[in-house]
Structures are given as C-alpha cells and as structure tokens.
Amino acid sequence: MKGKIAVEGSLSNIKEALKKDGFEVADLNNNTMQNVDAIVVTGADNNMMNMSNIQSKAQIINAKGLSAEEVKSELKDRLV
C-alpha cells in the first residue's frame, strides 16, 4: 500500500526516493501531520518540531542511520 508520507526537511534524499517509488510525499509541518499515513523524522528521541503536544495517528519512522531503501521497506511493512 502506498500512502501519503510527511518527511522532515533535511531528509531530501529519502523524500526523492519515496516519490520515485510512488508514495505521495509532503513536507513535515503542522498542517500535514494530521493528514498523512506516516511521518519520517531524523530522530525519534528529539522533540519533533520542538512541539510537546504532537498528536497524530500516523506511523513514525526514525530515519536516523537508515538508507532510503531501508525507510521504504519500513514504510511498506507498516502500511499494510
């Protein structure tokens, strides 16, 4: 299942790889967080976007140390 994915701005290589693989990709911001199937960030241990009250039903993928292919594989596994 392909879905709509919000990707943190610094992950442009992952953003491009997801687009090429048919995912709908959006920049991660306050407006996109509620309307996506997954969110890809650079580190889940950080306070995402410096906000402490994040509420989203989207899958969170920590891309730290992962290649674009590994992120795509993780998304495909989670978005069944």
N, C-alpha and C positions, 0 to 999 in steps of 0.2 A: 504494500500500500504506500503510495506516495502521499505526502501531506504538505501542509504549509509549515515552514520552519523559520523561526526568528533566529538570526545569527548575530552574535556580538561583532561590532565593527572591526575589531582587529583581526578577525578570522577570515580575511578576504579569500585566501586560498580554499578554505572549506566552503565558503559561500559559492564560489565559482564551480567547484566540483559537484555540489548539490544541484545547482542549476543545470549543469550538463547531464546529470542523471535523472532529470525530470521532476525534481522537487520544486515546489513554489517557495521562493526564498524572500524573506523580508528582513530589513534591518531591525535589530532589537531595540525597542523603545517602549515607553509607557503605553502607547496606542496599540502596538502589535501583540503585547504579552497575553492578552485575553482571547485573541483570535487565531492562535496557532496550535498545531498539534505537538510541537516540540520546540525547545529553546536550546541553542548551543552557546555555551559560555567558555571562557578561558580558564575558569577555576571556580568550582562549586563552593570552595571554602571561603571565598570572598563574599562580601555583602553585595549581591547582584545589583548593579547600577546604583550603589550607595543608598539603597532603599531597604528598610527593615520590615515593611509590611507587604511584601510581594505575595499576591495570591493569584495562582494560575493552576489550571488543571493540566497544563502541558507537561510532557516529559522533559526533564532537564538532563542535558548531556554535557558532561565536563570534558572538554576537548583538550585539556592540558596533557601534553605528551602523546596525543593521538594524531595519526595521519588523517588526511581527508578520507581515505578508503576505510579506515577504522571507524570514523564518525558515521559514514554512510552505512556501514554494516550494523553499527549500534542502532541507528535510526530504523533500519529495516527490521531488526529484531523486535524493537519496541512498538513500532506502529503496525501491528498486525490487525 
